[in-house]
Amino acid sequence: VQLQASGGGLVQDGGSLRLSCVASGNIDSIIRMGWYRQGPGKQRELVGTILWDGATNYADSLKGRFTISGSVAENTIYLQMNSLKPEDTAVYYCKARARAMAYWGQGTQVTVSS
């Protein structure tokens, strides 16, 4: 499974951005996709996930501002980020889980200026 994330960029405090992640390869085996992020000097953390049945899960601190949409079955998911803050600055990674394997995309940089 290969993952291609895109849509990152520079946005002002309070702005919005939408990231995309497209999976290719053995996509029929994917059961869950999600987004993680790693800010400067921080550990990688969960943003949210979406299951094959459409169920979503989010980090508590991001609920209400971030929304995952798309479909695992259609191998494309999105991350809509609203009311962005400087502390949301990070590299955002797409992840897919297929059976016992986890796959990561290359990451896309999101920078929120104050």
PLY file of the C-alpha trace (Angstrom):
ply
format ascii 1.0
element vertex 114
property float x
property float y
property float z
element edge 113
property int vertex1
property int vertex2
end_header
0.00 0.00 0.00
1.29 3.44 -0.93
-0.13 6.66 0.46
0.08 10.09 -1.10
-0.83 13.04 1.09
-1.29 16.52 -0.28
-2.88 19.87 0.45
-0.55 21.30 3.03
0.63 24.86 2.97
0.83 28.16 4.78
-2.35 29.57 6.30
-3.09 32.38 8.71
-4.35 31.96 12.24
-8.08 31.19 12.05
-7.92 29.92 8.51
-8.87 26.59 7.00
-7.13 23.92 4.99
-8.09 20.57 3.53
-5.67 17.71 3.19
-6.11 14.72 0.92
-4.71 11.21 1.13
-4.94 8.73 -1.72
-4.03 5.09 -1.25
-2.83 2.85 -4.04
-1.58 -0.69 -4.36
-3.28 -3.44 -2.37
-6.12 -1.15 -1.28
-8.67 -3.96 -0.83
-6.87 -4.98 2.34
-7.19 -1.57 4.02
-9.52 -1.51 7.01
-8.66 1.85 8.53
-7.09 5.12 7.43
-6.19 8.11 9.47
-4.22 11.25 10.06
-1.39 11.89 12.46
0.75 14.94 12.96
4.16 15.82 14.33
4.87 19.35 15.40
8.35 20.84 15.85
10.08 19.13 18.76
7.02 17.01 19.49
6.11 13.37 19.19
3.80 12.19 16.47
0.20 12.23 17.65
-3.16 11.02 16.47
-5.44 13.46 14.70
-8.22 11.05 13.77
-9.16 7.88 11.97
-11.89 6.51 9.73
-12.85 2.86 9.53
-13.96 0.84 6.52
-17.57 1.35 7.67
-17.22 5.12 7.86
-16.94 5.41 11.63
-14.62 8.20 12.68
-12.59 8.87 15.78
-10.75 12.03 16.78
-8.26 13.24 19.32
-10.30 14.95 22.01
-8.42 18.21 21.67
-9.30 18.47 17.96
-12.97 17.56 18.02
-15.11 20.26 16.50
-12.32 21.83 14.45
-11.05 18.88 12.42
-13.20 16.56 10.33
-12.24 13.43 8.41
-14.30 12.54 5.39
-13.97 10.34 2.36
-14.04 6.60 2.21
-11.67 3.76 2.90
-13.49 1.75 0.27
-12.75 4.47 -2.29
-9.15 4.74 -1.02
-9.29 8.48 -0.52
-9.76 10.41 2.69
-9.69 14.07 3.56
-8.90 16.14 6.61
-10.80 19.41 6.86
-9.12 21.70 9.34
-10.94 24.83 10.48
-10.09 27.60 12.91
-6.44 26.73 12.60
-4.04 27.89 15.29
-0.26 28.32 15.26
0.00 25.24 17.49
-1.52 23.19 14.67
1.71 23.72 12.74
3.07 20.26 11.99
3.81 17.71 9.36
0.60 15.80 8.78
0.87 12.14 7.91
-1.63 9.77 6.41
-1.67 6.23 7.76
-3.40 3.09 6.60
-3.82 -0.20 8.37
-4.22 -3.35 6.37
-4.44 -6.61 8.32
-1.38 -6.63 10.55
0.56 -4.00 8.62
0.66 -0.24 8.99
1.62 2.06 6.14
2.63 5.71 6.26
2.57 8.43 3.66
5.37 10.93 3.22
3.71 13.76 5.14
2.57 17.22 4.16
3.62 20.37 5.96
0.99 22.65 7.47
2.17 25.97 8.81
-0.17 28.34 10.62
1.12 31.88 10.98
0.06 34.16 13.81
0 1
1 2
2 3
3 4
4 5
5 6
6 7
7 8
8 9
9 10
10 11
11 12
12 13
13 14
14 15
15 16
16 17
17 18
18 19
19 20
20 21
21 22
22 23
23 24
24 25
25 26
26 27
27 28
28 29
29 30
30 31
31 32
32 33
33 34
34 35
35 36
36 37
37 38
38 39
39 40
40 41
41 42
42 43
43 44
44 45
45 46
46 47
47 48
48 49
49 50
50 51
51 52
52 53
53 54
54 55
55 56
56 57
57 58
58 59
59 60
60 61
61 62
62 63
63 64
64 65
65 66
66 67
67 68
68 69
69 70
70 71
71 72
72 73
73 74
74 75
75 76
76 77
77 78
78 79
79 80
80 81
81 82
82 83
83 84
84 85
85 86
86 87
87 88
88 89
89 90
90 91
91 92
92 93
93 94
94 95
95 96
96 97
97 98
98 99
99 100
100 101
101 102
102 103
103 104
104 105
105 106
106 107
107 108
108 109
109 110
110 111
111 112
112 113
